Amino acid sequence: MGTSVKRGRPSAGEGEAERRADERRLAELRAEIDRLDGEILRLFNERLERARAVGAVKRRLGLPVRDMRREAEIFRRLAELNRGRLLADRHLVRVFAALMAAAREVQSDGAHPADGFGTPALFAVFGNPVVHSLSPVMHNAAFAATGYPGMYAAIRAKDIRPAMAGVRALGFRGASITIPHKEAVLACLDFIDPRARRIGAVNTVVNDAGELKGFNTDWEGIVRALGERVALAGRRVAVLGAGGAARAAVFGARHAGARVTVYNRTRDKGEALAVALGADFRPLEEFDPADCEILVQATPVGMSPRTAETPLPAERLRPGLVVMDIVYTPLKTRLLSEAEAAGCMTVDGLSMFLYQGARQFELWTGLEAPLDIMRLAVETELTARG
């Protein structure tokens, strides 16, 4: 029989030699990275030279500097080229959005503005929970794509009152308001847009020189997302829930000419919403799919991490019913999966999320929202999260 030889710890001399070898390898790798950085910088500047030439041609043709369709095409092409590689698409979007912003600068007049790092405009989404939110991904991509000096974060807030005091004191330029604060935040504001006041919920705050102004963009997002799939005028719409998102859904559907019935577990809150916005009310247990053509699920039921939950059993669905779920994490909720299996037309929460966010961006910045880029950023993040 052979004998096995156990190798003990390396001697002090061997250990020191291995350390020196690793240090040499580290220095070699860093030198290679430095070389690559120089090559990337050279290519960036070469790209900007071409962009400046493009700007000169655009001026002769009378074309605008910005071509958002072209930018969206570039991002999608790059995402396809990057498929399966180490660079995550969310980082790819940020890098090339910044490069495109630099390209627009040189296209404008060929000037080379002085470099500087001013304080960015601060924005945040306040909610509880808020860890699931894709708003930072969406809005930071929009800031980068447009060259707007903004920074957006997600902040958990148990009480919205000190959060809004912080927005005012710290000079935040704006805020998104999400569950469960869309109704309570009204008491913290100096001005409320008439439509938001009618809805009774605010999801967007603009800090106008210290005056906090409240708006609701949820209703616009819901109407626009549904309108891509079905006409609302004259249709019978059922809205599940009685919170801030449900209030926006009822207002939006009524504004578009639909007949709306609110379904909610709690009678008092559901009836109050129905009376305030000119809708009918029924307890949730009385929901009958034969009584509506469109169903809007406007509660957090089914949202990550509680993805196994659904507000309605599968037998309450029928073929031909249009079912929209405003939840976007996950994109396909249990309700939508069961609705699809039942032969319903389904509308996920992504489009509504994007459209309300685009309107927020425009209220905060005065710029046209780069919707295609915002969509790509959110889609790639959803893919990355699995």
C-alpha contacts under 8 A as a table, 3 or more apart, distances in Angstrom:
res1	aa1	res2	aa2	distance
10	P	13	G	7.79
10	P	14	E	5.58
10	P	15	G	5.77
11	S	14	E	5.11
11	S	15	G	6.07
12	A	15	G	5.14
12	A	16	E	6.17
13	G	16	E	5.22
13	G	17	A	6.26
14	E	17	A	5.07
14	E	18	E	6.25
15	G	18	E	5.16
15	G	19	R	6.22
16	E	19	R	5.06
16	E	20	R	6.23
17	A	20	R	5.15
17	A	21	A	6.21
18	E	21	A	5.02
18	E	22	D	6.17
19	R	22	D	5.08
19	R	23	E	6.14
20	R	23	E	5.04
20	R	24	R	6.19
21	A	24	R	5.13
21	A	25	R	6.19
22	D	25	R	4.96
22	D	26	L	6.05
23	E	26	L	5.01
23	E	27	A	6.20
24	R	27	A	5.11
24	R	28	E	6.19
25	R	28	E	4.99
25	R	29	L	6.16
26	L	29	L	5.16
26	L	30	R	6.15
27	A	30	R	5.15
27	A	31	A	6.10
28	E	31	A	5.10
28	E	32	E	6.26
29	L	32	E	5.02
29	L	33	I	6.24
30	R	33	I	4.95
30	R	34	D	6.11
31	A	34	D	5.00
31	A	35	R	6.23
32	E	35	R	5.05
32	E	36	L	6.23
33	I	36	L	4.99
33	I	37	D	6.04
34	D	37	D	5.03
34	D	38	G	6.31
35	R	38	G	5.20
35	R	39	E	6.37
36	L	39	E	4.96
36	L	40	I	6.06
37	D	40	I	5.04
37	D	41	L	6.07
38	G	41	L	5.09
38	G	42	R	6.17
39	E	42	R	5.04
39	E	43	L	6.22
40	I	43	L	5.07
40	I	44	F	6.08
41	L	44	F	4.99
41	L	45	N	6.26
42	R	45	N	5.29
42	R	46	E	6.13
43	L	46	E	4.88
43	L	47	R	6.05
44	F	47	R	5.10
44	F	48	L	6.31
44	F	99	L	7.64
45	N	48	L	4.91
45	N	49	E	6.24
46	E	49	E	5.09
46	E	50	R	6.54
47	R	50	R	5.17
47	R	51	A	6.22
48	L	51	A	4.75
48	L	52	R	6.10
48	L	102	A	7.57
48	L	103	A	5.59
48	L	106	V	7.10
49	E	52	R	5.13
49	E	53	A	6.43
50	R	53	A	5.06
50	R	54	V	6.22
51	A	54	V	4.91
51	A	55	G	6.18
51	A	103	A	5.68
51	A	104	R	7.75
51	A	106	V	7.03
51	A	107	Q	6.15
52	R	55	G	4.97
52	R	56	A	6.47
52	R	103	A	7.23
52	R	106	V	5.38
52	R	107	Q	4.75
52	R	110	G	6.25
53	A	56	A	5.18
53	A	57	V	6.50
53	A	107	Q	7.56
54	V	57	V	5.14
54	V	58	K	6.14
54	V	107	Q	6.98
55	G	58	K	5.01
55	G	59	R	6.22
55	G	65	V	6.64
55	G	106	V	7.58
55	G	107	Q	4.16
55	G	108	S	6.65
55	G	109	D	7.97
56	A	59	R	5.22
56	A	60	R	6.51
56	A	107	Q	7.08
57	V	60	R	5.19
57	V	61	L	6.27
58	K	61	L	4.98
58	K	62	G	5.91
58	K	63	L	4.89
58	K	64	P	6.82
58	K	65	V	7.01
59	R	62	G	4.98
59	R	63	L	6.06
59	R	64	P	7.60
60	R	63	L	7.78
64	P	67	D	7.15
65	V	104	R	6.45
65	V	107	Q	6.47
65	V	108	S	6.49
66	R	104	R	6.96
67	D	70	R	5.38
67	D	71	E	6.38
68	M	71	E	4.95
68	M	72	A	6.11
68	M	370	P	6.82
69	R	72	A	5.19
69	R	73	E	6.25
69	R	372	D	7.99
70	R	73	E	5.06
70	R	74	I	6.28
71	E	74	I	5.09
71	E	75	F	6.35
71	E	100	M	7.97
72	A	75	F	5.16
72	A	76	R	6.26
72	A	372	D	5.76
72	A	373	I	5.90
73	E	76	R	5.22
73	E	77	R	6.11
74	I	77	R	5.12
74	I	78	L	6.07
75	F	78	L	5.13
75	F	79	A	6.08
75	F	93	V	6.96
75	F	96	F	7.85
75	F	373	I	7.42
75	F	376	L	7.89
76	R	79	A	5.06
76	R	80	E	6.28
76	R	376	L	7.61
77	R	80	E	5.16
77	R	81	L	6.25
78	L	81	L	4.96
78	L	82	N	5.96
79	A	82	N	5.02
79	A	83	R	6.23
79	A	89	D	6.31
79	A	92	L	7.68
80	E	83	R	5.27
82	N	85	R	5.54
82	N	87	L	7.23
82	N	89	D	7.53
85	R	88	A	7.60
87	L	91	H	6.73
87	L	92	L	6.58
88	A	91	H	5.46
88	A	92	L	6.34
88	A	384	A	7.96
89	D	92	L	4.74
89	D	93	V	6.10
89	D	377	A	7.70
89	D	380	T	6.00
89	D	381	E	7.72
90	R	93	V	5.27
90	R	94	R	6.58
90	R	137	V	7.92
90	R	377	A	5.96
90	R	380	T	6.25
90	R	381	E	6.27
91	H	94	R	5.10
91	H	95	V	6.20
92	L	95	V	5.25
92	L	96	F	6.17
93	V	96	F	5.48
93	V	97	A	5.75
93	V	141	A	6.93
93	V	377	A	6.74
94	R	97	A	5.12
94	R	98	A	6.24
94	R	141	A	6.20
94	R	144	A	6.36
94	R	145	A	7.81
95	V	98	A	5.42
95	V	99	L	6.39
96	F	99	L	4.77
96	F	100	M	5.98
97	A	100	M	5.11
97	A	101	A	6.22
97	A	141	A	7.31
97	A	144	A	5.21
97	A	145	A	4.38
97	A	146	T	7.70
97	A	147	G	7.99
98	A	101	A	5.05
98	A	102	A	6.36
98	A	144	A	5.44
98	A	145	A	6.43
98	A	147	G	6.92
99	L	102	A	5.10
99	L	103	A	6.22
100	M	103	A	4.79
100	M	104	R	6.22
100	M	145	A	6.91
101	A	104	R	5.19
101	A	105	E	6.51
101	A	144	A	7.17
101	A	145	A	6.24
101	A	146	T	6.19
101	A	147	G	5.01
102	A	105	E	5.12
102	A	106	V	6.58
102	A	147	G	7.84
103	A	106	V	5.32
103	A	107	Q	6.11
104	R	107	Q	4.96
104	R	108	S	6.09
105	E	108	S	5.30
105	E	109	D	7.26
105	E	110	G	7.30
105	E	111	A	7.58
106	V	109	D	6.01
106	V	110	G	4.43
106	V	111	A	6.07
106	V	112	H	7.02
107	Q	110	G	5.83
108	S	111	A	7.86
120	P	149	P	5.06
120	P	150	G	4.95
120	P	151	M	6.17
121	A	149	P	6.14
121	A	150	G	4.52
121	A	151	M	6.17
121	A	172	F	6.75
121	A	173	R	5.87
122	L	150	G	5.95
122	L	151	M	5.21
122	L	152	Y	6.13
122	L	171	G	7.49
122	L	172	F	4.73
122	L	173	R	5.56
122	L	174	G	7.08
123	F	150	G	7.26
123	F	151	M	6.04
123	F	152	Y	4.54
123	F	153	A	6.51
123	F	172	F	5.69
123	F	173	R	5.90
123	F	174	G	5.07
123	F	175	A	5.34
123	F	176	S	7.92
124	A	136	P	7.59
124	A	152	Y	5.01
124	A	153	A	4.59
124	A	154	A	5.45
124	A	155	I	6.56
124	A	174	G	7.10
124	A	175	A	4.98
124	A	176	S	6.20
125	V	130	V	7.73
125	V	135	S	7.11
125	V	136	P	7.80
125	V	152	Y	7.77
125	V	153	A	6.50
125	V	154	A	4.95
125	V	155	I	6.03
125	V	175	A	5.60
125	V	176	S	4.36
125	V	177	I	5.73
125	V	178	T	7.06
126	F	130	V	7.09
126	F	154	A	6.45
126	F	155	I	5.15
126	F	156	R	5.78
126	F	157	A	5.75
126	F	160	I	7.66
126	F	163	A	7.59
126	F	175	A	7.24
126	F	176	S	6.26
126	F	177	I	5.21
126	F	178	T	6.20
127	G	130	V	5.25
127	G	155	I	6.88
127	G	156	R	5.34
127	G	157	A	5.37
127	G	158	K	7.29
127	G	177	I	6.32
127	G	178	T	4.96
127	G	179	I	5.35
127	G	180	P	6.33
127	G	181	H	6.57
128	N	156	R	5.39
128	N	157	A	5.78
128	N	158	K	6.06
128	N	178	T	7.75
128	N	179	I	6.18
128	N	180	P	6.47
129	P	132	H	7.47
129	P	156	R	6.38
129	P	179	I	7.34
130	V	133	S	5.46
130	V	154	A	6.46
130	V	155	I	6.82
130	V	156	R	5.74
131	V	154	A	7.09
131	V	156	R	7.69
132	H	304	S	7.20
132	H	329	T	7.12
133	S	136	P	7.24
133	S	154	A	7.24
134	L	137	V	5.30
134	L	138	M	6.27
134	L	378	V	6.71
134	L	381	E	7.93
135	S	138	M	5.06
135	S	139	H	5.94
135	S	154	A	7.68
135	S	357	G	7.64
136	P	139	H	5.36
136	P	140	N	5.73
136	P	152	Y	5.39
136	P	153	A	5.47
136	P	154	A	6.49
137	V	140	N	5.53
137	V	141	A	6.14
137	V	377	A	6.49
137	V	378	V	6.43
137	V	381	E	7.53
138	M	141	A	5.38
138	M	142	A	6.38
138	M	354	L	7.98
138	M	357	G	7.82
138	M	374	M	5.07
138	M	375	R	7.40
138	M	377	A	6.03
138	M	378	V	5.82
139	H	142	A	4.90
139	H	143	F	6.16
139	H	152	Y	6.64
139	H	357	G	7.61
139	H	361	F	7.28
139	H	374	M	7.14
140	N	143	F	5.02
140	N	144	A	6.15
140	N	150	G	7.28
140	N	151	M	6.29
140	N	152	Y	6.03
141	A	144	A	5.15
141	A	145	A	6.01
141	A	373	I	7.02
141	A	374	M	6.13
141	A	377	A	6.50
142	A	145	A	5.06
142	A	146	T	6.16
142	A	361	F	7.93
142	A	369	A	6.92
142	A	370	P	6.05
142	A	371	L	7.98
142	A	373	I	6.89
142	A	374	M	5.92
143	F	146	T	5.40
143	F	147	G	5.80
143	F	148	Y	4.81
143	F	149	P	6.55
143	F	150	G	5.82
143	F	151	M	7.62
144	A	147	G	5.11
144	A	148	Y	6.47
144	A	149	P	7.75
145	A	148	Y	7.83
145	A	370	P	7.12
145	A	373	I	7.38
146	T	370	P	7.37
148	Y	365	T	7.86
157	A	160	I	6.12
157	A	163	A	6.55
159	D	162	P	6.47
159	D	163	A	6.86
160	I	163	A	4.94
160	I	164	M	6.13
160	I	181	H	6.35
160	I	184	A	7.24
160	I	185	V	6.27
161	R	164	M	5.34
161	R	165	A	6.30
161	R	185	V	7.16
161	R	188	C	6.30
162	P	165	A	4.84
162	P	166	G	6.07
163	A	166	G	5.03
163	A	167	V	6.34
164	M	167	V	4.84
164	M	168	R	6.29
164	M	185	V	7.99
164	M	188	C	6.66
165	A	168	R	5.18
165	A	169	A	6.06
166	G	169	A	4.98
166	G	170	L	5.68
166	G	171	G	7.98
167	V	170	L	5.50
167	V	171	G	5.85
167	V	172	F	4.93
167	V	173	R	7.85
167	V	174	G	7.69
167	V	175	A	7.86
167	V	207	N	7.90
168	R	171	G	5.34
168	R	172	F	6.56
168	R	207	N	7.24
168	R	210	G	5.98
168	R	211	E	7.92
168	R	212	L	7.43
169	A	172	F	7.98
171	G	207	N	7.61
171	G	210	G	7.36
172	F	175	A	7.46
172	F	207	N	6.77
173	R	206	V	6.35
173	R	207	N	5.05
173	R	208	D	7.46
173	R	364	W	7.17
174	G	204	T	7.51
174	G	205	V	5.35
174	G	206	V	4.49
174	G	207	N	5.37
174	G	364	W	6.36
175	A	204	T	5.91
175	A	205	V	4.99
175	A	206	V	6.70
176	S	203	N	5.50
176	S	204	T	4.78
176	S	205	V	6.33
176	S	360	Q	7.96
177	I	181	H	6.39
177	I	182	K	5.84
177	I	185	V	7.95
177	I	202	V	6.93
177	I	203	N	4.41
177	I	204	T	6.00
177	I	205	V	7.56
178	T	181	H	5.92
178	T	182	K	5.88
178	T	203	N	6.24
179	I	182	K	6.45
179	I	244	G	7.85
180	P	183	E	7.81
180	P	244	G	8.00
181	H	184	A	5.20
181	H	185	V	5.81
182	K	185	V	5.75
182	K	186	L	7.56
182	K	201	A	4.99
182	K	202	V	5.04
182	K	203	N	5.72
182	K	244	G	5.39
183	E	186	L	5.98
183	E	200	G	6.17
183	E	201	A	4.51
183	E	202	V	6.46
183	E	243	G	7.81
183	E	244	G	6.03
184	A	187	A	6.22
184	A	188	C	7.85
184	A	201	A	7.94
185	V	188	C	5.33
185	V	189	L	7.00
185	V	201	A	7.84
185	V	202	V	6.92
186	L	189	L	5.62
186	L	192	I	7.38
186	L	200	G	7.83
186	L	201	A	7.01
186	L	202	V	6.70
186	L	214	G	7.36
189	L	192	I	6.87
189	L	211	E	7.83
189	L	212	L	5.24
189	L	213	K	6.04
189	L	214	G	6.54
190	D	211	E	5.96
190	D	212	L	5.30
190	D	213	K	6.01
191	F	211	E	7.58
191	F	212	L	6.49
191	F	213	K	4.67
191	F	214	G	6.18
192	I	196	A	6.44
192	I	197	R	6.02
192	I	213	K	5.71
192	I	214	G	4.64
192	I	215	F	6.38
193	D	196	A	5.24
193	D	197	R	6.15
193	D	213	K	7.44
193	D	214	G	6.05
193	D	215	F	5.41
193	D	216	N	7.84
194	P	197	R	4.98
194	P	198	R	6.13
195	R	198	R	5.01
195	R	199	I	6.14
195	R	215	F	7.64
195	R	216	N	7.26
196	A	199	I	4.99
196	A	200	G	5.92
196	A	201	A	5.83
196	A	202	V	5.89
196	A	214	G	7.21
196	A	215	F	5.40
196	A	216	N	5.03
197	R	200	G	4.90
197	R	201	A	6.80
197	R	202	V	7.96
198	R	277	L	7.67
199	I	247	R	5.70
199	I	248	A	6.00
199	I	251	F	6.26
199	I	277	L	7.34
200	G	244	G	7.37
200	G	247	R	7.08
201	A	216	N	6.79
201	A	244	G	5.22
201	A	245	A	7.89
201	A	247	R	7.09
201	A	248	A	7.36
202	V	205	V	7.54
202	V	214	G	5.82
202	V	215	F	5.38
202	V	216	N	4.84
202	V	244	G	7.59
203	N	214	G	7.50
203	N	215	F	6.45
203	N	216	N	5.24
203	N	217	T	6.72
203	N	218	D	6.99
204	T	214	G	5.77
204	T	215	F	5.08
204	T	216	N	5.91
204	T	217	T	6.95
204	T	360	Q	6.44
205	V	212	L	6.40
205	V	213	K	5.47
205	V	214	G	4.66
205	V	215	F	6.33
206	V	211	E	8.00
206	V	212	L	5.77
206	V	213	K	5.08
206	V	214	G	6.52
206	V	363	L	7.31
206	V	364	W	6.21
207	N	210	G	5.68
207	N	211	E	5.59
207	N	212	L	4.68
207	N	213	K	6.35
208	D	211	E	4.98
208	D	212	L	6.26
208	D	213	K	7.14
216	N	219	W	6.77
216	N	248	A	7.60
217	T	220	E	5.30
217	T	221	G	6.35
217	T	356	Q	4.92
217	T	357	G	7.62
217	T	359	R	6.33
217	T	360	Q	6.78
218	D	221	G	5.06
218	D	222	I	6.18
218	D	245	A	6.86
218	D	248	A	5.89
218	D	249	A	7.58
218	D	352	M	7.46
218	D	353	F	7.92
218	D	356	Q	5.26
219	W	222	I	5.17
219	W	223	V	6.17
219	W	245	A	8.00
219	W	248	A	4.53
219	W	249	A	5.58
219	W	251	F	6.72
219	W	252	G	4.81
219	W	356	Q	7.77
220	E	223	V	5.27
220	E	224	R	6.01
220	E	252	G	6.68
220	E	355	Y	7.27
220	E	356	Q	6.38
221	G	224	R	5.25
221	G	225	A	6.00
221	G	351	S	7.32
221	G	352	M	4.36
221	G	353	F	6.61
221	G	354	L	7.33
221	G	355	Y	4.61
221	G	356	Q	4.45
222	I	225	A	5.24
222	I	226	L	6.08
222	I	248	A	7.98
222	I	249	A	6.39
222	I	252	G	6.98
222	I	352	M	5.07
222	I	356	Q	7.88
223	V	226	L	5.27
223	V	227	G	5.74
223	V	249	A	7.78
223	V	252	G	5.81
223	V	253	A	6.67
223	V	256	A	7.44
223	V	352	M	7.99
224	R	227	G	4.95
224	R	228	E	6.43
224	R	352	M	7.16
224	R	355	Y	7.23
225	A	228	E	5.54
225	A	229	R	7.39
225	A	347	V	7.79
225	A	351	S	5.44
225	A	352	M	5.21
225	A	355	Y	7.51
226	L	229	R	5.49
226	L	230	V	6.04
226	L	231	A	7.70
226	L	232	L	7.78
226	L	324	M	7.70
226	L	347	V	7.24
227	G	230	V	5.22
227	G	231	A	5.66
227	G	232	L	6.86
229	R	347	V	7.91
231	A	235	R	7.64
232	L	235	R	5.40
232	L	253	A	6.76
232	L	256	A	5.97
232	L	257	G	6.39
232	L	258	A	5.47
233	A	256	A	5.65
233	A	257	G	4.21
233	A	258	A	4.89
234	G	257	G	5.75
234	G	258	A	4.85
234	G	259	R	6.48
235	R	257	G	7.70
235	R	258	A	4.95
235	R	259	R	6.08
235	R	292	C	7.82
235	R	293	E	6.48
235	R	294	I	7.41
236	R	258	A	6.04
236	R	259	R	4.90
236	R	260	V	6.00
236	R	261	T	7.82
236	R	291	D	7.41
236	R	292	C	4.81
236	R	293	E	5.38
236	R	294	I	6.40
237	V	253	A	7.42
237	V	258	A	6.52
237	V	259	R	5.96
237	V	260	V	4.76
237	V	261	T	6.34
237	V	292	C	5.53
237	V	293	E	6.10
237	V	294	I	4.73
237	V	295	L	5.83
237	V	296	V	7.39
238	A	260	V	5.78
238	A	261	T	4.93
238	A	262	V	5.96
238	A	263	Y	6.97
238	A	292	C	6.06
238	A	293	E	7.90
238	A	294	I	6.21
238	A	295	L	4.81
238	A	296	V	6.16
239	V	246	A	6.61
239	V	249	A	7.05
239	V	250	V	6.75
239	V	260	V	7.14
239	V	261	T	6.26
239	V	262	V	4.96
239	V	263	Y	6.06
239	V	295	L	6.03
239	V	296	V	4.83
239	V	297	Q	6.12
239	V	298	A	6.70
240	L	246	A	6.90
240	L	262	V	6.12
240	L	263	Y	4.92
240	L	264	N	5.97
240	L	284	L	7.55
240	L	295	L	7.66
240	L	296	V	6.25
240	L	297	Q	4.98
240	L	298	A	5.55
240	L	299	T	6.75
241	G	246	A	5.45
241	G	262	V	7.03
241	G	263	Y	6.16
241	G	264	N	4.99
241	G	265	R	7.74
241	G	270	G	7.29
241	G	297	Q	7.21
241	G	298	A	5.58
241	G	299	T	5.42
242	A	245	A	7.72
242	A	246	A	5.17
242	A	247	R	6.30
242	A	262	V	7.51
242	A	263	Y	7.90
242	A	264	N	6.33
242	A	269	K	6.31
242	A	270	G	5.34
242	A	273	L	6.46
242	A	298	A	7.95
242	A	299	T	7.89
243	G	246	A	5.26
243	G	247	R	6.17
243	G	298	A	7.85
243	G	299	T	7.24
244	G	247	R	5.12
244	G	248	A	6.40
245	A	248	A	5.10
245	A	249	A	6.22
245	A	298	A	5.69
245	A	299	T	7.22
246	A	249	A	4.92
246	A	250	V	6.14
246	A	298	A	4.95
246	A	299	T	7.09
247	R	250	V	5.24
247	R	251	F	6.18
247	R	273	L	6.86
248	A	251	F	5.15
248	A	252	G	5.95
249	A	252	G	5.11
249	A	253	A	6.03
249	A	296	V	7.50
249	A	298	A	7.34
250	V	253	A	5.29
250	V	254	R	6.05
250	V	260	V	6.64
250	V	262	V	7.73
250	V	277	L	7.10
250	V	279	A	7.52
251	F	254	R	5.19
251	F	255	H	5.92
251	F	277	L	6.44
252	G	255	H	4.98
252	G	256	A	6.22
253	A	256	A	5.09
253	A	257	G	6.46
253	A	258	A	5.32
253	A	259	R	7.55
253	A	260	V	7.06
254	R	257	G	5.10
254	R	258	A	5.05
254	R	259	R	6.44
254	R	260	V	6.72
254	R	278	G	7.94
255	H	258	A	7.43
259	R	279	A	7.17
260	V	279	A	5.17
260	V	280	D	6.36
261	T	274	A	7.47
261	T	279	A	5.53
261	T	280	D	4.47
261	T	281	F	5.36
261	T	282	R	7.10
262	V	270	G	6.47
262	V	271	E	7.87
262	V	273	L	7.84
262	V	274	A	6.28
262	V	279	A	6.79
262	V	280	D	6.04
262	V	281	F	4.73
262	V	282	R	6.30
263	Y	270	G	6.80
263	Y	281	F	6.05
263	Y	282	R	5.15
263	Y	283	P	5.35
263	Y	284	L	4.68
263	Y	287	F	7.03
264	N	267	R	6.51
264	N	269	K	7.85
264	N	270	G	5.45
264	N	282	R	7.09
264	N	283	P	5.39
264	N	284	L	4.79
265	R	270	G	7.76
265	R	283	P	5.85
265	R	284	L	5.28
265	R	285	E	7.52
266	T	269	K	5.84
266	T	270	G	6.20
266	T	283	P	7.42
267	R	270	G	5.17
267	R	271	E	5.86
267	R	282	R	7.86
267	R	283	P	6.32
268	D	271	E	5.34
268	D	272	A	6.13
269	K	272	A	5.13
269	K	273	L	6.29
270	G	273	L	5.23
270	G	274	A	6.23
270	G	281	F	6.55
270	G	282	R	7.97
271	E	274	A	5.02
271	E	275	V	6.09
271	E	280	D	7.81
271	E	281	F	5.69
272	A	275	V	5.27
272	A	276	A	6.09
273	L	276	A	5.14
273	L	277	L	6.24
273	L	279	A	7.86
274	A	277	L	5.47
274	A	278	G	5.73
274	A	279	A	4.44
274	A	280	D	5.49
274	A	281	F	5.86
275	V	278	G	5.37
275	V	279	A	6.29
275	V	280	D	7.45
276	A	279	A	7.91
282	R	286	E	6.47
282	R	287	F	7.40
283	P	286	E	5.55
283	P	287	F	7.27
284	L	287	F	5.49
287	F	291	D	7.97
287	F	316	R	7.60
288	D	291	D	5.67
288	D	292	C	7.71
288	D	316	R	6.61
289	P	292	C	5.72
289	P	293	E	7.62
289	P	316	R	6.15
289	P	317	L	5.97
289	P	318	R	6.50
289	P	321	L	7.52
290	A	293	E	7.64
292	C	295	L	7.04
292	C	321	L	7.76
293	E	320	G	7.86
293	E	321	L	5.42
293	E	322	V	6.33
294	I	321	L	5.96
294	I	322	V	4.65
294	I	323	V	6.02
294	I	324	M	7.81
295	L	321	L	7.33
295	L	322	V	6.06
295	L	323	V	4.79
295	L	324	M	6.12
296	V	323	V	6.09
296	V	324	M	4.79
296	V	325	D	5.98
296	V	326	I	7.51
297	Q	311	P	7.93
297	Q	323	V	7.62
297	Q	324	M	6.04
297	Q	325	D	4.67
297	Q	326	I	6.25
298	A	325	D	6.62
298	A	326	I	5.76
298	A	327	V	7.75
299	T	326	I	7.70
299	T	327	V	7.83
300	P	303	M	5.54
300	P	327	V	6.58
301	V	306	R	7.52
301	V	307	T	7.96
301	V	309	E	6.14
301	V	310	T	5.96
301	V	311	P	6.24
302	G	305	P	7.92
302	G	306	R	5.55
302	G	307	T	4.49
302	G	308	A	6.29
302	G	309	E	4.74
302	G	310	T	5.48
302	G	311	P	7.78
302	G	327	V	7.40
302	G	333	T	6.06
302	G	334	R	6.68
302	G	335	L	7.65
303	M	306	R	5.66
303	M	307	T	5.53
303	M	327	V	5.98
303	M	328	Y	7.54
303	M	329	T	5.79
303	M	330	P	6.52
303	M	333	T	7.42
304	S	307	T	5.26
304	S	329	T	5.71
304	S	330	P	6.26
306	R	309	E	6.07
307	T	310	T	7.97
307	T	330	P	7.38
307	T	333	T	6.69
307	T	334	R	6.79
308	A	334	R	6.44
309	E	334	R	6.90
310	T	313	P	7.06
310	T	334	R	6.06
310	T	335	L	5.55
311	P	335	L	7.42
312	L	316	R	6.52
312	L	335	L	7.26
313	P	316	R	5.72
313	P	317	L	7.78
314	A	317	L	5.70
314	A	335	L	7.68
314	A	338	E	5.86
314	A	339	A	7.14
314	A	342	A	7.68
315	E	318	R	7.68
317	L	321	L	7.31
317	L	339	A	6.33
317	L	342	A	6.45
317	L	344	C	7.63
318	R	321	L	5.94
318	R	339	A	7.75
318	R	342	A	5.89
318	R	343	G	6.74
318	R	344	C	6.52
319	P	342	A	5.67
319	P	343	G	4.23
319	P	344	C	4.87
320	G	343	G	6.22
320	G	344	C	4.91
320	G	345	M	6.37
321	L	343	G	7.79
321	L	344	C	4.89
321	L	345	M	6.21
322	V	344	C	5.73
322	V	345	M	4.67
322	V	346	T	5.82
322	V	347	V	7.54
323	V	336	L	7.14
323	V	339	A	6.96
323	V	344	C	6.64
323	V	345	M	6.14
323	V	346	T	4.85
323	V	347	V	6.13
324	M	336	L	7.63
324	M	346	T	5.80
324	M	347	V	4.48
324	M	348	D	5.84
324	M	349	G	7.19
325	D	328	Y	7.79
325	D	333	T	7.66
325	D	335	L	7.60
325	D	336	L	7.01
325	D	347	V	6.60
325	D	348	D	5.47
325	D	349	G	5.60
326	I	348	D	6.52
326	I	349	G	4.13
326	I	350	L	7.70
326	I	352	M	6.97
326	I	353	F	7.75
327	V	330	P	7.05
327	V	331	L	7.07
327	V	333	T	7.40
327	V	348	D	7.32
327	V	349	G	5.13
327	V	350	L	7.98
328	Y	331	L	4.47
328	Y	332	K	7.45
328	Y	333	T	7.92
328	Y	348	D	6.69
328	Y	349	G	4.56
328	Y	350	L	5.51
328	Y	353	F	7.57
329	T	332	K	7.81
329	T	333	T	7.75
330	P	333	T	5.72
331	L	348	D	6.19
331	L	349	G	6.69
331	L	350	L	6.96
332	K	335	L	7.91
332	K	336	L	5.78
332	K	337	S	6.28
332	K	348	D	6.66
333	T	336	L	5.21
333	T	337	S	6.20
334	R	337	S	5.05
334	R	338	E	6.13
335	L	338	E	5.30
335	L	339	A	5.99
336	L	339	A	4.86
336	L	340	E	5.98
336	L	346	T	6.30
336	L	347	V	7.91
336	L	348	D	7.44
337	S	340	E	5.20
337	S	341	A	6.33
338	E	341	A	5.01
338	E	342	A	6.17
339	A	342	A	4.98
339	A	343	G	6.46
339	A	344	C	5.23
339	A	345	M	7.55
339	A	346	T	6.95
340	E	343	G	5.28
340	E	344	C	5.23
340	E	345	M	6.69
340	E	346	T	6.49
341	A	344	C	7.41
348	D	351	S	7.15
349	G	352	M	5.45
349	G	353	F	6.10
350	L	353	F	5.06
350	L	354	L	6.14
351	S	354	L	5.07
351	S	355	Y	6.07
352	M	355	Y	5.25
352	M	356	Q	6.12
353	F	356	Q	5.46
353	F	357	G	6.06
354	L	357	G	5.03
354	L	358	A	6.00
354	L	371	L	7.35
354	L	374	M	7.19
354	L	375	R	6.68
355	Y	358	A	5.05
355	Y	359	R	6.35
355	Y	371	L	7.94
356	Q	359	R	5.27
356	Q	360	Q	6.31
357	G	360	Q	4.92
357	G	361	F	6.20
358	A	361	F	5.10
358	A	362	E	6.38
358	A	369	A	5.31
358	A	370	P	7.69
358	A	371	L	6.48
359	R	362	E	5.12
359	R	363	L	6.26
359	R	369	A	7.42
360	Q	363	L	5.13
360	Q	364	W	6.22
361	F	364	W	5.21
361	F	365	T	6.02
361	F	366	G	7.69
361	F	367	L	7.47
361	F	368	E	7.95
361	F	369	A	6.18
362	E	365	T	5.32
362	E	366	G	4.90
362	E	367	L	5.30
362	E	368	E	5.93
362	E	369	A	6.05
363	L	366	G	5.84
370	P	373	I	5.52
370	P	374	M	6.24
371	L	374	M	5.01
371	L	375	R	6.06
372	D	375	R	5.06
372	D	376	L	6.19
373	I	376	L	5.05
373	I	377	A	6.15
374	M	377	A	5.18
374	M	378	V	6.28
375	R	378	V	5.24
375	R	379	E	6.03
376	L	379	E	5.11
376	L	380	T	6.04
377	A	380	T	5.37
377	A	381	E	6.23
378	V	381	E	5.12
378	V	382	L	6.13
379	E	382	L	5.11
379	E	383	T	6.21
380	T	383	T	5.01
380	T	384	A	6.12
381	E	384	A	4.93
381	E	385	R	6.17
382	L	385	R	5.11
382	L	386	G	6.30
383	T	386	G	5.07
